[in-house]
Amino acid sequence: MALGFGRFSYALLLPPMRSALAWTYTQAGAMNTANGGGYLLGALLAPLVIARWGARPAFLAAMLLTAISIALTALSGHFGWLIGVRLLTGLGGAVTFTSGGLLAAQAASRAPARQAGTVLTTFYAGASLGILLTGLGLPPLLAQLGAAGWRAGWLSLGAASLLGLGLAWLATRDVAARGHPSAAVRPSQLRPLLRSLLAYACSGLGYVAYTTFSVTYLRTQGASTAQVALFWTLLGLAGLLAPFIWSRLLARIWGGRTMGILMAVMGVGAILPVISAAPWVAFVSAALFGSTCLSVVASTTALARQSLPPAAWGAGVATYTITFAAFQSLGPLLTGALADSGAGGLRLGLGLSALVLLLGAGLAASQQRVEPV
């Protein structure tokens, strides 16, 4: 819900929204910049909300806000209204993701050592489940309803999110009852993790251009509805398989090397469609990018668990989330502005974003292991 529906589904709904609302690429990018701004605000508020209410109440309340704001996106095509609800969706998603990441870290701490990585990647694969479901459901709906179908798409996602809230309530009961108390993280504890934080900033700046504009780019290259649906479904399916692919890697106490490997694979996946317009290249891109996108997020939670005392895990996860959110807000707007400038179009923006991911991979790989203090 928080990311699969709240953020990533926008890529599928963007082409009909641009057509129906006559947006420029800059306006289209501004929508996910607003979502990113809300995500940044939510990431800043999350530690306070978690400290006051606890991780589970914060998680469930944020999921409710996310579901309602997704549904409200369908009510009006006014630019200001859509900016506002996209901001609310981002805010709810950040608190959901941060508090949920803390709950996942607590669950991983009670699992056998070899299964800790699986617990984390399973939680973060939830966003990939959202991508898979939207890939299966939205393209046929939009093909049937045309440009006006974007409203039905948001309403459907909002209704599905409300149903998911009940499952989340059941799933978190036991974890919340035995979690660690929350505490602030000290600057001296974060300073040794600076390279991984900078790498995660690159991840935020680089990945969001792909998740915002990849479908629009494929459409400009002549991709059919079936090809787009397959591309997006593969993106989600690869993310669902990520726990089986990367769990052992995430369980290794390697400092930032795990994060670096994942970001390198994601960067290669992001640059492939820029190099070739062949449909099979787009499908390989979806598999590589989808299998690593959320696993990079899991790697930061693993780093927090390995490098900070248990009481500071929540604040550590929030710090990574804030760093990510601050930079992901810029990505869609910059890519959209480059596309509108005519200097290479979307291909230039997507290519530069992929290079940022590869730069981040190098920074992450150089992050040394840190002992908890």
C-alpha positions as CSV (number, residue, x, y, z in Angstrom):
1,M,0.0,0.0,0.0
2,A,2.5,2.6,1.2
3,L,4.7,2.3,-1.9
4,G,3.3,-0.2,-4.3
5,F,-0.1,1.6,-4.5
6,G,0.8,5.0,-3.0
7,R,3.9,5.8,-5.1
8,F,4.8,3.3,-7.8
9,S,1.3,2.9,-9.3
10,Y,1.6,6.6,-10.4
11,A,3.9,5.4,-13.2
12,L,1.0,3.4,-14.8
13,L,-1.6,6.2,-14.1
14,L,0.6,9.0,-15.4
15,P,0.1,8.5,-19.2
16,P,-3.8,8.8,-19.0
17,M,-3.5,11.6,-16.4
18,R,-1.2,13.5,-18.7
19,S,-3.5,13.0,-21.6
20,A,-6.7,13.9,-19.7
21,L,-5.2,16.9,-17.8
22,A,-2.8,18.2,-20.5
23,W,0.2,18.2,-18.3
24,T,3.8,19.0,-19.2
25,Y,6.5,16.5,-18.0
26,T,7.5,19.1,-15.4
27,Q,3.9,19.1,-14.0
28,A,3.9,15.3,-14.1
29,G,7.2,15.2,-12.2
30,A,5.9,17.7,-9.7
31,M,3.2,15.2,-8.6
32,N,5.9,12.7,-7.4
33,T,8.0,15.6,-6.0
34,A,5.0,16.5,-3.9
35,N,4.7,12.8,-2.9
36,G,8.4,12.9,-2.0
37,G,8.0,16.1,0.0
38,G,5.2,14.4,2.0
39,Y,7.4,11.4,2.4
40,L,10.2,13.6,3.8
41,L,7.8,15.3,6.2
42,G,6.5,11.9,7.3
43,A,10.1,10.6,7.8
44,L,10.8,13.6,10.0
45,L,7.6,13.1,12.1
46,A,7.9,9.3,12.3
47,P,10.3,9.1,15.2
48,L,8.2,11.5,17.2
49,V,5.0,9.6,16.4
50,I,6.6,6.2,17.2
51,A,8.0,7.5,20.5
52,R,4.6,8.9,21.5
53,W,2.2,6.2,20.3
54,G,4.4,3.1,19.7
55,A,5.4,1.5,16.4
56,R,2.2,-0.5,15.9
57,P,-0.3,2.3,16.4
58,A,1.8,4.6,14.2
59,F,1.9,1.9,11.6
60,L,-1.8,1.3,11.5
61,A,-2.8,5.0,11.6
62,A,-0.4,5.8,8.8
63,M,-1.8,3.0,6.7
64,L,-5.3,4.4,7.2
65,L,-4.2,7.9,6.1
66,T,-2.5,6.4,3.1
67,A,-5.5,4.4,2.0
68,I,-7.9,7.4,2.3
69,S,-5.5,9.8,0.5
70,I,-5.1,7.3,-2.4
71,A,-8.9,7.2,-2.8
72,L,-9.2,11.0,-2.6
73,T,-6.8,11.3,-5.6
74,A,-9.8,10.4,-7.8
75,L,-12.1,13.2,-6.7
76,S,-10.7,16.1,-8.7
77,G,-8.3,16.8,-11.6
78,H,-7.4,20.2,-10.2
79,F,-3.6,20.5,-10.1
80,G,-3.5,22.0,-6.5
81,W,-5.9,19.2,-5.2
82,L,-3.7,16.5,-6.7
83,I,-0.5,18.0,-5.3
84,G,-2.1,18.1,-1.8
85,V,-3.3,14.5,-1.8
86,R,-0.1,13.2,-3.3
87,L,1.7,15.0,-0.4
88,L,-0.6,13.3,2.1
89,T,0.0,9.9,0.5
90,G,3.7,10.4,0.8
91,L,3.4,11.4,4.4
92,G,1.4,8.4,5.3
93,G,3.7,6.1,3.4
94,A,6.8,7.4,5.2
95,V,5.3,6.8,8.6
96,T,4.0,3.4,7.5
97,F,7.4,2.4,6.1
98,T,9.5,3.7,9.0
99,S,7.3,2.2,11.7
100,G,6.9,-1.0,9.7
101,G,10.6,-1.2,9.2
102,L,11.1,-1.0,13.0
103,L,8.5,-3.8,13.5
104,A,10.3,-5.9,10.9
105,A,13.7,-5.3,12.5
106,Q,12.2,-6.4,15.9
107,A,10.9,-9.5,14.3
108,A,14.2,-10.2,12.6
109,S,16.0,-9.9,15.9
110,R,14.0,-12.9,17.3
111,A,14.5,-15.0,14.2
112,P,17.5,-17.4,13.7
113,A,20.5,-15.6,12.3
114,R,20.2,-17.2,8.8
115,Q,16.5,-16.1,8.6
116,A,17.0,-12.5,9.7
117,G,17.6,-11.4,6.1
118,T,14.5,-13.2,4.9
119,V,12.3,-11.5,7.5
120,L,13.5,-8.0,6.3
121,T,13.3,-8.7,2.6
122,T,9.8,-10.2,3.1
123,F,8.5,-7.0,4.7
124,Y,10.1,-4.8,2.0
125,A,8.8,-7.1,-0.8
126,G,5.3,-5.9,0.1
127,A,5.8,-2.9,-2.1
128,S,6.6,-5.3,-4.9
129,L,3.4,-7.1,-4.3
130,G,1.7,-3.8,-4.8
131,I,3.6,-3.3,-8.1
132,L,2.6,-6.8,-9.3
133,L,-1.1,-6.3,-8.5
134,T,-1.2,-2.9,-10.2
135,G,0.6,-4.4,-13.2
136,L,-2.1,-7.1,-13.5
137,G,-5.1,-4.9,-12.8
138,L,-4.5,-1.3,-14.0
139,P,-3.4,-1.7,-17.7
140,P,-6.6,-3.7,-18.6
141,L,-8.7,-1.2,-16.7
142,L,-7.1,1.8,-18.4
143,A,-7.2,0.2,-21.8
144,Q,-11.0,-0.3,-21.4
145,L,-11.8,3.2,-20.0
146,G,-9.2,5.3,-21.8
147,A,-7.8,8.6,-20.5
148,A,-10.8,9.0,-18.1
149,G,-9.9,5.7,-16.4
150,W,-7.3,7.3,-14.1
151,R,-10.0,8.1,-11.6
152,A,-11.3,4.5,-11.5
153,G,-7.7,3.4,-11.0
154,W,-7.1,5.5,-7.9
155,L,-10.5,4.5,-6.4
156,S,-9.7,0.8,-6.9
157,L,-6.4,1.2,-5.2
158,G,-7.9,3.1,-2.3
159,A,-10.5,0.3,-1.8
160,A,-7.8,-2.4,-1.9
161,S,-5.7,-0.5,0.6
162,L,-8.6,-0.4,3.1
163,L,-9.0,-4.1,2.8
164,G,-5.2,-4.6,3.4
165,L,-5.5,-2.6,6.7
166,G,-7.3,-5.4,8.4
167,L,-4.5,-7.9,7.5
168,A,-1.9,-5.5,8.8
169,W,-3.7,-5.2,12.1
170,L,-3.6,-9.0,12.5
171,A,0.0,-9.4,11.4
172,T,1.5,-6.9,13.8
173,R,-0.1,-7.9,17.1
174,D,2.7,-10.2,18.4
175,V,5.6,-8.2,17.1
176,A,4.5,-5.0,18.8
177,A,4.0,-6.7,22.1
178,R,7.6,-7.7,22.5
179,G,9.5,-4.9,20.8
180,H,12.4,-2.9,22.1
181,P,11.9,0.6,23.6
182,S,12.7,3.5,21.3
183,A,15.6,5.9,21.8
184,A,17.3,8.6,19.9
185,V,20.4,8.0,17.8
186,R,23.5,10.1,18.6
187,P,25.5,11.9,15.9
188,S,28.6,9.9,17.0
189,Q,26.7,6.7,16.2
190,L,25.8,7.9,12.7
191,R,29.1,9.5,11.7
192,P,30.8,6.2,10.9
193,L,27.8,5.4,8.6
194,L,28.2,8.6,6.5
195,R,29.2,6.8,3.3
196,S,26.1,4.5,3.4
197,L,23.9,7.6,4.1
198,L,25.4,9.4,1.0
199,A,24.9,6.2,-1.0
200,Y,21.2,6.1,0.1
201,A,20.9,9.7,-1.0
202,C,22.0,8.6,-4.5
203,S,19.5,5.8,-4.4
204,G,16.7,8.2,-3.6
205,L,17.7,10.7,-6.3
206,G,18.4,8.0,-8.9
207,Y,15.7,5.3,-8.5
208,V,12.6,7.6,-8.6
209,A,13.1,8.8,-12.2
210,Y,12.8,5.1,-13.3
211,T,9.7,4.4,-11.1
212,T,8.0,7.6,-12.2
213,F,8.7,7.8,-16.0
214,S,9.7,4.3,-17.1
215,V,6.2,3.5,-18.4
216,T,5.8,6.9,-20.1
217,Y,9.2,6.4,-21.7
218,L,8.3,2.9,-23.0
219,R,5.1,4.4,-24.4
220,T,7.1,6.9,-26.3
221,Q,9.2,4.1,-27.7
222,G,6.0,2.4,-29.0
223,A,5.3,-0.2,-26.3
224,S,1.9,-1.8,-26.4
225,T,-0.5,-2.1,-23.5
226,A,0.4,-5.8,-23.2
227,Q,4.2,-5.0,-23.2
228,V,3.7,-2.3,-20.5
229,A,1.6,-4.7,-18.4
230,L,4.2,-7.4,-18.7
231,F,7.0,-4.9,-17.9
232,W,5.3,-3.7,-14.7
233,T,4.3,-7.2,-13.7
234,L,7.9,-8.4,-14.1
235,L,9.0,-5.5,-12.0
236,G,6.7,-6.5,-9.1
237,L,7.3,-10.3,-9.5
238,A,11.1,-9.8,-9.3
239,G,10.6,-7.9,-6.1
240,L,8.5,-10.7,-4.6
241,L,11.3,-13.1,-5.5
242,A,13.9,-10.9,-3.9
243,P,13.8,-12.6,-0.4
244,F,14.8,-15.8,-2.0
245,I,17.5,-14.2,-4.1
246,W,19.1,-11.8,-1.6
247,S,18.3,-13.0,1.9
248,R,21.7,-14.7,2.5
249,L,23.5,-11.6,1.1
250,L,21.5,-9.4,3.5
251,A,22.3,-11.6,6.5
252,R,26.1,-11.1,6.0
253,I,27.8,-8.6,8.3
254,W,29.7,-6.8,5.5
255,G,29.2,-3.2,6.2
256,G,28.0,-1.4,3.0
257,R,29.2,-4.1,0.5
258,T,25.8,-5.7,0.4
259,M,24.2,-2.3,-0.3
260,G,26.8,-1.6,-3.0
261,I,26.1,-4.9,-4.8
262,L,22.4,-4.3,-4.8
263,M,22.7,-0.7,-6.0
264,A,25.1,-1.8,-8.8
265,V,22.6,-4.3,-10.1
266,M,19.8,-1.7,-9.8
267,G,21.9,0.9,-11.7
268,V,22.5,-1.6,-14.6
269,G,18.8,-2.4,-14.7
270,A,18.0,1.3,-14.9
271,I,20.3,2.1,-17.7
272,L,19.4,-0.8,-20.0
273,P,16.3,0.8,-21.6
274,V,18.4,3.9,-22.3
275,I,20.8,1.8,-24.3
276,S,18.3,-0.2,-26.3
277,A,14.6,0.1,-27.1
278,A,14.2,-3.6,-27.7
279,P,11.3,-5.1,-25.7
280,W,13.4,-7.9,-24.2
281,V,15.8,-5.3,-22.9
282,A,13.0,-3.6,-21.0
283,F,12.0,-6.9,-19.5
284,V,15.5,-7.7,-18.3
285,S,15.6,-4.1,-16.9
286,A,12.4,-4.7,-15.0
287,A,13.8,-8.0,-13.5
288,L,17.1,-6.4,-12.4
289,F,15.6,-3.2,-11.1
290,G,12.6,-4.9,-9.4
291,S,14.7,-7.5,-7.6
292,T,16.9,-4.9,-6.0
293,C,14.9,-1.7,-5.6
294,L,13.3,-2.6,-2.3
295,S,16.2,-4.8,-1.2
296,V,18.4,-1.7,-1.1
297,V,16.0,-0.4,1.5
298,A,16.2,-3.7,3.4
299,S,20.0,-3.3,3.3
300,T,19.8,0.0,5.2
301,T,17.6,-1.7,7.9
302,A,20.2,-4.5,8.1
303,L,23.0,-1.9,8.5
304,A,21.0,-0.2,11.3
305,R,20.6,-3.5,13.1
306,Q,24.2,-4.4,12.7
307,S,25.6,-0.9,13.6
308,L,23.3,0.5,16.3
309,P,22.1,-0.8,19.7
310,P,18.5,-2.2,19.6
311,A,17.0,0.8,21.3
312,A,18.2,3.1,18.5
313,W,17.1,0.9,15.6
314,G,13.9,3.0,15.0
315,A,15.8,6.3,15.0
316,G,18.4,4.7,12.7
317,V,15.8,3.5,10.2
318,A,14.2,6.9,10.3
319,T,17.5,8.6,9.6
320,Y,18.1,6.6,6.5
321,T,14.4,7.2,5.4
322,I,14.9,11.0,5.9
323,T,18.0,11.0,3.8
324,F,16.3,9.0,1.1
325,A,13.2,11.2,1.1
326,A,15.1,14.5,0.9
327,F,16.7,13.4,-2.4
328,Q,13.9,11.5,-4.0
329,S,11.8,14.6,-3.9
330,L,14.2,16.2,-6.5
331,G,14.4,13.3,-8.9
332,P,11.0,13.5,-10.7
333,L,11.1,17.3,-11.1
334,L,14.6,17.3,-12.5
335,T,13.8,14.5,-14.9
336,G,10.6,16.1,-16.0
337,A,12.3,19.5,-16.6
338,L,15.0,17.8,-18.6
339,A,12.4,16.1,-20.7
340,D,10.6,19.4,-21.4
341,S,13.8,21.1,-22.3
342,G,14.1,18.9,-25.4
343,A,17.8,18.2,-24.7
344,G,17.6,14.5,-25.0
345,G,14.1,14.1,-23.5
346,L,13.3,11.4,-21.0
347,R,16.2,9.3,-22.2
348,L,18.7,11.8,-20.9
349,G,17.0,12.1,-17.5
350,L,16.8,8.3,-17.1
351,G,20.4,7.9,-18.1
352,L,21.7,10.4,-15.7
353,S,19.6,8.8,-12.9
354,A,21.1,5.4,-13.6
355,L,24.6,6.9,-13.4
356,V,23.7,8.4,-10.0
357,L,22.7,4.9,-8.8
358,L,26.1,3.5,-10.0
359,L,27.9,6.3,-8.1
360,G,25.9,5.4,-5.0
361,A,27.0,1.8,-5.4
362,G,30.6,2.8,-5.2
363,L,30.0,4.8,-2.1
364,A,28.1,2.0,-0.4
365,A,30.7,-0.6,-1.2
366,S,33.3,1.6,0.6
367,Q,31.3,1.7,3.8
368,Q,33.2,-0.2,6.5
369,R,31.6,-2.4,9.1
370,V,30.6,-0.5,12.3
371,E,30.3,-2.0,15.7
372,P,27.3,-1.0,17.8
373,V,28.1,1.7,20.4
